[in-house]
Amino acid sequence: MRLGVNVPNFGPGTDPGILRRWAQTAEGLGFDLLMVSDHVVITPDVARKYPAPFYEPFTTLAWLAGCTSRIALGTTVLIVPYRHPLLVARMAANLNDLSGGRLVLGVGVGWARQEFEALGVAHERRGRLTDEHLAAIRAAWAGEHDYRSGGIPIWVGGNSDAALRRAARFGEAWHPLRNTLSSLRETWPRLKDLAAAQGRPAPDLAPRILLRITASPVTGPDRLAGEGTIEQITDDLEQLRLLGAETVVLDPFSGDPDETLHPEAAWEMIAAVAARRGAR
């Protein structure tokens, strides 16, 4: 099972030097994938969670591709309705080509109503637009002479019924964000059934889970995967492997933008997981 890291590409402590150190730290620790998130306009609803500066994902990943040599690069998740699908197809294909085939395109429908309004995109049509755009991206990539996409995997985020249908239709992987293990165990078979009903193979399971290491065990039915002692987190990863996860992305950002001023705490957590992985 591959392990990835979600890198904060936003917040008061984020700058080119910190992003480079994130990428080189993750690669140096042996992680297989680094991923960044997506916003275009930092409207008030976005800024409450993800304040400026916000580094645009394609630009950031293109630069980090040059700062690394092996680690895969991805979006978790690109908000598909924000950009024309042919622009996304072009940028993704070029980035994949320039990085030596290292791109993973994680996609989602988005949530920030004010940001949709600022971009002139209908928030209430975001699901339908996402499906239409993904079909157009796939069609563009079929023109290998021009786009030379190299078979970029699409990971589809979301937990709604519509998101599961989208993952079954378009996704090489389903990429749910921050779930409990019980929720994943319940939903994963349903997605397999949806894929079978469409006559398609089931997508891979590639969840993004919280990474929050605590001194004492975290208990209770609402405990998120990746939250608790290092022993609990190690067991979570094993349970996800047994469930069939091909990749798990660790997300050490707990929600306070000031964390970006002190990334060393996050680096210590991912190093602890890497050490456990190396000891297996």
N, C-alpha and C positions, 0 to 999 in steps of 0.2 A: 504494500500500500504506500502510495506517495504522500508526502506531507508538504503543505504549502504554508505561506505566511501572508496575512493581509497587512499591507504597509500603509500607514496613514499618510495620505498625500494632501493633507490639509492641516490647518491649525497654526497657532502662533509660533510654535517651535520648528515648523517645517520649512526647510530651505534646500537648495540643491545639494549642499554638503551632507545634510542629514539623510536625504533620500539616497544618496550614493552609499552612505554608511549602512543604511538599512539593507540595501540590496547586497552589498558585499558581505555583511554579517550573515544574512540568510544563506547566501551561497556558500560562504566559508563554513557554516555549521552543517552543511550537507542537505539543506532543504531543496526540494525539487521544483518549487514554484513560488513566485511572489506575485501578488495581485494588488491592484489599487482600485479605488472607487471613482464615481463619476458625478460631477455636477458642473453646470455651465455658468449659471447665474446664481450668485450667492444672495438670494432673496431672504427676507427675515425668517421664513420658515426653515430654510436650509441652514442659515447662520446659527440658529439655536443649537444645532447638532454638529455642524461641520463648518466652522467659521473660516474666513479667509486668513491667509492665502490658500487658494485651492488650485492645485496643479492638475491641468487637464490630462486625462489618462493616456491618450495616444502619444502626446508630446512627451510625457514623463516616461512612458515605457520605451519609447524610441531612444531616449537618452540613456536610460538604465540598461538597455541592451548593449550599449557601448561600454558600460562600466562593469559588465559581467561577461561570462563566457559560456556558462552551462545552464544556469537556472532558467526555467520556463517563466513566461511573463503573461499576466492576464488581467482581466477586468472583473471586478466583483462589486457591482455589476454595471455594465454600460446601459444607460437609459436609452433604449432604442428609439422612441419617438422624437428625441431631441434633435436628431440629425437626419438629413436626407439619406435614404438607404444606400444609394450609390456612392455617397461620400464615405459612409461607414465601410462599405465593401472595399473601396479603394484604400482607405487608410489602414484597415486591418490587413489586407493582402500585402500592401507594401511593407508594413511593419513585420509581418511574418517572414517575408522574403529577406528583408534586410537583417533580421535577427537570426537567420538560419533555421527557420521553422519552429520558433519557440513560443508562438502566441497561442493563448487560450482566450476565446471571446465569451466571457460570462455576460449574460444579458438579462434585463428586467424591464418592467413597464414604468417604474417610477411612482412617486407619491406626492412630491412637493407641488401643490396647486399653484402657489405664487410663481414658482419657477416656470411651470408650464405656461402661465399667462404671460410672463416676461418674454418667452420664446415664441409666443403666438401659436401654441399647440393646444388643441382641445384636450383638457384633462379627462373629460368623460369618455373620450374615444381612445384613450391610451392603450387599452388592451387590443382593440381591433387594429390600431395603427402598428402595434408591435408585431402582430401576426403578419400583416401586409408587408412590413419592412423586412422581416426575416425571410419571407418568401422571395422578395426582390434581391436580397443579399445573396441567398443561395443561387438564384438564377444568374446573377452577375458572376459569381465565382465559378460557374460552370464554363465560362469563357476563359480557359486556362491560358490561351495565347496572350491575352491582355492582362488579366488580373493576377494570374499565377499564384493563386491563394495557397496552394500546397496542402489542402485538406485541413483548414483551421477548424478545430473542434469548437462547437457552440455549447455552452453550459447555460441552461435556462433556470433562473431563480424563481422563487415564489412558492407558496403553499396552497393557494386557492385552487378550486377545481379547474378554473380557466388556465392557471399556470401549469397544472399537471398535464392538461391536454396539450398545452404548448410544448412542454418538455417532451411529451410522447411524440409529437409531430416533428419538432425541429431539433431536438437536443441530442448530442452525443452523451450528455450527462445532465442529470438533475442536480441543481446547486442550491439547496435550501440554506437559509441563513439563521443561525442561532436557534436551534430546536432542542427539546429534550430527547433523550434516547427513546422514550416510549412513543413520542410523536413520530419519530422517524420510523420506528418499527411498525407503527400503524399505517403510515402513509405509503411507504415503499411498495408493499404488495399491490396497493390500489393503482399506483403508477404503472406497474408491470401489466396489470389487467387492461389499462387504457391503451398502452402501446400494442398489446396483443389484439385488441379490438380494431386498431388501425392497420393491422397487418405489418407492424414494425417491430424490430427487436427492442427490448427494453433499454432505455438509456442507462449509462453508468450512474452510480451514486457518488456524488462529490460534494459533501456538505461543507459549509463554513461554520465552524463552531467557536464559541467564546474560549479564550484562554485566560483564566484567572486562577492563579495558584494561591491557595490559602494554607495557613499553618494547621488549621483544624478541619476535619471533614465537613463538607456541606451536605446536609440531608434534606429530605422532603421530596414530594413528587414533582415540585416545580424546578428542581435543580436542572440547570442547563448542562448539556454535554460540554465538557471542557472546563467546568467550574469545580474547584475543590482542591484537595491535596494532590501532590504530584502522583501519588499512587492511584487516586480516583481518576485522574486524567489519563494516566497510562492505561487503566482498565477501560475507560471510555473509548480510547483509540482501538483497543483490541476488540471491543464489542462492535464498533463500526466496521472493522475489518471482517469480522464474522458475519455481519449483516450484508456484506458485499461491497463496501465502499472501495473504490479504486483510488481516490484521493481525498484527503481531509485537509482543509485550510484552517489554520489557527488564527484567531482574531484577538490580539492582546489589547485592543482599544476598548476600554470599559465605558466610555461615554463622556468623559471630562476632557475638553479640548486642551486644558493645561498639561495633560499627560504628554503632549507632543513636545513640551519644553524639557522633558526628562525621559528620553527614549531608552535610557540605560535599564530602567526597570523592566520594560518590555523585552529588551535583549536578554536580560537574565532569565526571564521566563521561557523564551524560546530555546535558550541554551540548555535549560534544565530538561526540556522535552527532548532535545537532540541528544543529550547525554544518555537518557533512558533508552532512546531508540538505538544508539550505538552499543549499548550494553546487552541488547537482546540477542 
